Amino acid sequence: MAKYLVDANLPYYFSLWNNDDFVHVNDLAFLQTDSQIWDYCLSMRMPRWKGCLRESDKQNEKQNENEELTRFS
């Protein structure tokens, strides 16, 4: 089972992700929208990086950080 999703803007044939830990988004043709791709990643429990978060996730994360700062001040 793949752990990481390779973005469509990255080369399909590349030795770094030529193994079972990676799946290229082009292999997931049944996913038509960004939301479907994100939902797929979440359902497969693929890790998320801050630079790759959806805008709503970024807002939620910022709110969580603000709550932590408030709690410790």
C-alpha positions as CSV (number, residue, x, y, z in Angstrom):
1,M,0.0,0.0,0.0
2,A,1.3,3.4,-1.0
3,K,2.3,5.8,1.8
4,Y,2.9,8.9,-0.4
5,L,1.2,10.6,-3.3
6,V,3.4,12.0,-6.0
7,D,2.0,15.3,-7.5
8,A,0.9,15.4,-11.1
9,N,3.5,18.2,-11.7
10,L,6.3,15.9,-10.9
11,P,7.8,13.4,-13.4
12,Y,6.0,10.1,-13.7
13,Y,9.2,8.1,-14.3
14,F,11.7,8.9,-11.5
15,S,13.7,6.4,-9.6
16,L,13.0,7.9,-6.2
17,W,9.3,6.9,-6.3
18,N,9.7,3.8,-8.3
19,N,8.6,1.5,-5.4
20,D,5.4,0.5,-3.6
21,D,5.6,3.4,-1.0
22,F,4.6,5.9,-3.7
23,V,1.7,6.3,-6.0
24,H,1.6,8.9,-8.8
25,V,-1.6,10.9,-9.1
26,N,-1.8,9.9,-12.7
27,D,-2.3,6.3,-11.6
28,L,-5.5,7.5,-9.8
29,A,-7.5,8.4,-12.9
30,F,-10.7,7.7,-11.1
31,L,-10.1,10.8,-8.9
32,Q,-11.2,13.9,-10.9
33,T,-11.0,16.8,-8.5
34,D,-8.5,18.1,-5.9
35,S,-11.0,17.4,-3.2
36,Q,-11.3,13.8,-4.3
37,I,-7.5,13.4,-4.2
38,W,-7.3,14.9,-0.7
39,D,-10.1,12.7,0.5
40,Y,-8.3,9.7,-0.9
41,C,-5.1,10.6,0.8
42,L,-6.9,11.1,4.1
43,S,-8.7,7.8,3.8
44,M,-5.4,6.0,3.0
45,R,-3.8,7.8,6.0
46,M,-1.0,9.3,3.9
47,P,1.0,11.9,5.8
48,R,0.5,15.6,5.1
49,W,3.1,18.3,5.0
50,K,2.4,21.9,6.0
51,G,3.2,23.0,2.5
52,C,0.7,20.6,1.0
53,L,-2.3,21.3,3.2
54,R,-5.6,22.4,1.8
55,E,-6.6,25.9,2.7
56,S,-9.2,24.8,5.2
57,D,-6.6,22.6,6.9
58,K,-4.1,25.5,7.0
59,Q,-6.8,27.6,8.8
60,N,-7.6,24.9,11.3
61,E,-3.9,24.4,12.0
62,K,-3.4,28.1,12.5
63,Q,-6.3,28.2,14.9
64,N,-4.9,25.2,16.9
65,E,-1.5,27.0,17.1
66,N,-3.2,30.1,18.4
67,E,-5.1,28.1,21.0
68,E,-1.9,26.5,22.2
69,L,-0.2,29.9,22.5
70,T,-3.1,31.3,24.4
71,R,-3.2,28.3,26.8
72,F,0.5,28.7,27.6
73,S,0.6,32.5,28.0
